[in-house]
Amino acid sequence: MATFGSLSDRLTQTFSALRTKGKLSPADVDKTVREIRRALLDADVALTVVKDFTATVRERALGDEVSRALNPAQQVVQIVNEELVTILGGQQRRLEFAKNPPTVIMLAGLQGAGKTTLAGKLAKWLKAQGHTPLLVAADLQRPNAVTQLQVVGEQAGAAVFAPEPGNGVGDPVRVAKDAIVHARSRQHDVVIVDTAGRLGVDAELMKQAAGIRTAVDPDEVLFVIDAMIGQDAVSTALAFQEGVDFTGVVLSKLDGDARGGAALSVASVTGRPIMFASTGEGLDDFEPFHPDRMASRILDLGDILSLIEQAQKAFDEEESRAVAEKFATDSFTLEDFLAQMQQLKKMGSIKGMLGMLPGARGMREQLDNFDESELTRTEAIIQSMTLAERRMPKLLNGSRRLRIARGSGTTVTEVNALVNRFEQAAKMMKTVAKGGMPNIPGMQQMGGGGGAASARKAAAKKKGKGASKSGNPAKRAAEAAARAQGGGSTSGALGGGAGFGLGGAGGAGAAGGAEPSAEELAALQKFLGR
């Protein structure tokens, strides 16, 4: 998440200096704690939270759990991770639903924090959980707030209760009370009340919010706070806690580029858990907040569990099994590839998903340069093909490729590149489906006579001793490898790792016994996002 990017970079840099040390002295610990303190303060984490955090880390880092550890540096990282989880709230806290519906959820916060959009995100998320939410337009102050909630509700597929036009007209307390009666009559099991905000904390805002809370007696009051608000986050949260009180916190705009550390202070200062996080502008950019997973992301340890959960929601299990079978039987087509790519897009931002991988901070430049619109262009190219062309790419002659390029608004070169990438990737996935090791650039070849590298070594040993003098270096290496294994077909010798690591009869992995060119390997790397 971009909001904690600077904090993550600083902490990762601090810990990298520890990895070269076999044993940590008190001076090493003090230096590390100082760097952590500076990183947290620069990220706008509240001073009281920083003091408690660094004191605990220092005490534990100088204790027996580090001095007796086999790898002290890793132990310090583990301590920092555990303490980050603590200041982020410890355990995840879920919504508590009423025994007798409807469950009433009230949203509170300053104007501009993103309450109205978040109401739609929460409604859509609840619908996916099997609930029937009702959105209530109780923000009658901000211009067009009622209209905005109606639009958001329609996008989320949720009903909206808006009896007043807003824009300064109507009583928000009465609207909130009437909404409960309406929800019971229409059998909505969750009511989400969107309340008014102000540019700053004032008595009128608190009076209105407190009046709505008293009228509807909500089961949950969620304080929505802008993750980029800075040091005002703590004072604003304390003011709302005193004036209205809330049961949980929602971080909005967590995809922003501000330091964002102040938002991390809210749970520790108020004692109220962070329950949800809004990670983008789309209604699907919303997720339950897991303190342990967020701490791992900040320390660049990855968040594989969230990545798996996103994949499980986006991909159909039966369809994925069918695709795996197609890989194994060499019947995977561009039509299947299009369907898989469309499912991948449902998971959200590709950059966001790659950022959940361990060590993603080390790929910052590659992630920044990643063009997500490439997926859209690829989709346009495939959709410009006929059904027969998608299922049989061999039909794609020059005139057909020119027609596809014109229809998709791309060039013939881009169409050629896509087809080449698809063919190479399909070969590689077939290898993986059969339990083989693909020949990915930069990876050591495994199995089958040691691969192309071993074949070249064998050719060098045989040089000048009756070895083949083929003009093709790859073919010459294959012939030498075949002789080293006791003779036989030169094409079969390539099955150990040349091409894309495809083993078996006839060297199916290398067309005509030639290794893929540097351009083809570069295309494959681009396709795989390496």
C-alpha angles and dihedrals in degrees: 000000000000094000092071095036097111092045091049092049093050095048093045090051091049094053094045088067090058096055093077093057121090092194131023121225123204087256090056091050093048091050091049093048091050091053091048090050092051092047092052094046092048088052090056096250109161114267095235091053092048092051094050092043097050093042091055093045092050093048093050094042091056092047131094095269089071102032091054096041121113089225111028094183093058090046091056091050088051091051092050090048092053093047091048088054088053096053089045090060106275108239125034112259118212129204114276112224124209119254088227112042143265102068107207119216118186121198119210134176146103124306110273095028090112101252097147095049090043090053088061092046092050091047092052091047091050091049089055087054090056099261129130105224127192119207115215121206100216094145098097096156108064114077112260093357091132092050091048092053091050091053092046091047091053091050091050093046091239130133118250127211107207112152093158127061094223122204088123095320123113142029111274093198092056091045090053092049093047090049091064092054090046092050093053092049092050094040098242108163096199129043119196113196115203108203133193123266136197133219086248139009112281139159095254092054093050093046093053094045092048090049092054091047092052092047099051101025093216123215090217131022110195118199108212113207131181107241089214096054095107125207091345088074094083097045091046092049092049091049092053091044090055097041102039107357119218136213099215146006131238118199112213129192091025088155092067126112100237123111092258097186093125089068088060088060095059097078093047096045099043099032089229119124126243102240106175140018128207108213104179147354098276121091089241092056092094131102142166111265117247112189093201094050093047091051089052091051092050091052091046091244092129134239105245094159093061090045091053092048091052090050092049091053094047102040126066111226096217092047092048090052091051091050091051089054090051090053090053094048095044092241098117108130138189087257089060090044091054091051091050092048091051090052090049090055089055088065090068132237114013089210089054092051093047088049089062091064118100111262093018091140088068088061094052095125093048091047092048091051094047109117110212090188087071087079090055092050091048090050091050092051094052093044089054089062125089119247090254092052092051091051095042111032088179087078090067103106124165098277093047092050091050090052091049092049092052092045093051097040092243136108131265087245090059091048091050091048092051093050091048092048091048094051094048093046092048090055091049093048090049088057092049092047089056092050096257132135115252118224098243115175112260095023124110112248116244134200134357103074096324098293131254094323091057090045091056091050090051090050091052092052092051095046111128093011102095094293121158116274097206114160091225109083093206092049091046090052091048092052091050091049091051091053090047089056093050102276130288136126117346091214091058092054091066091064091086097075114316119119104010099336095270109161129192138066123351097007092268091178095070118050109223092352094287126131118234114271124249089255092053092049090049089051091051091050089052091048091051092046092240 
